[in-house]
Amino acid sequence: MEATATELKNNLGHYLKIAQKEDVRVIKNGRYVARLTSPRTEKVEKALSLFGIAPDTLTLEEAQAARLARYESTD
C-alpha cells in the first residue's frame, strides 16, 4: 500500500494497523521516502522459508537433538 506523507501524518493510527499486515510505502513529493513494516515480517518470512526442509518423519525430539549436537560439536 502507498500513502503520501501528509496522509500518513493525518491518519497515523490507521496506517500503523495496516503496517501490521502489509508494508506501507510513504511517498513525498512523488518520491518513495520510507516504508512502514511489521517487525514480525522478517521472522515470518524466515519461518515460511523453512517449510519443506525437514522430512515429515522427523520428530521434535530428533530436531532438538540435532540442533544441540551442532552446538556441542563447535565447542
C-alpha positions in Angstrom: 0.0 0.0 0.0 1.1 3.6 -0.6 0.3 6.8 1.3 1.5 10.3 1.0 3.5 11.8 3.9 0.6 14.2 4.7 -2.0 11.4 4.6 0.3 9.3 6.9 0.7 12.2 9.3 -3.1 12.8 9.5 -4.0 9.1 9.8 -1.1 7.5 11.5 -3.1 5.1 13.6 -4.9 3.7 10.6 -1.6 3.1 8.7 0.0 1.5 11.8 -2.8 -1.1 11.8 -2.3 -1.7 8.1 1.5 -2.0 8.6 1.0 -5.0 10.9 -0.3 -6.9 7.9 1.5 -5.4 4.9 4.1 -2.8 4.0 3.1 0.8 3.7 5.2 2.9 1.3 5.4 6.6 2.1 5.5 9.0 -0.8 6.6 12.6 -0.5 6.8 14.9 -3.5 6.3 12.0 -5.8 9.2 10.0 -4.4 9.4 6.9 -2.2 10.9 8.1 1.1 10.1 5.5 3.7 8.4 2.2 4.5 6.4 1.1 7.5 6.7 -2.6 8.1 5.9 -5.0 10.9 8.9 -6.2 12.9 7.4 -9.7 12.7 7.6 -9.7 8.9 11.2 -10.9 8.8 10.6 -13.6 11.3 7.5 -14.9 9.5 9.4 -14.9 6.1 12.2 -16.9 7.7 9.8 -19.4 9.2 8.0 -19.8 6.0 11.2 -20.4 4.1 11.9 -23.4 6.4 8.8 -25.3 5.5 9.5 -28.4 3.5 13.2 -28.6 4.5 12.8 -31.2 7.3 11.4 -34.7 6.4 7.8 -35.4 7.5 9.1 -38.3 9.7 11.4 -36.1 11.8 10.1 -35.7 15.4 10.5 -32.7 17.6 12.9 -34.5 19.9 15.1 -35.6 16.9 15.2 -32.0 15.6 16.1 -30.6 19.0 18.9 -33.3 19.5 20.3 -32.5 16.1 20.4 -28.8 16.9 22.0 -29.3 20.2 24.6 -31.7 18.7 25.6 -29.0 16.2 26.4 -26.5 19.0 28.2 -29.1 21.1 30.5 -30.0 18.2 31.7 -26.4 17.8 33.0 -26.1 21.4 
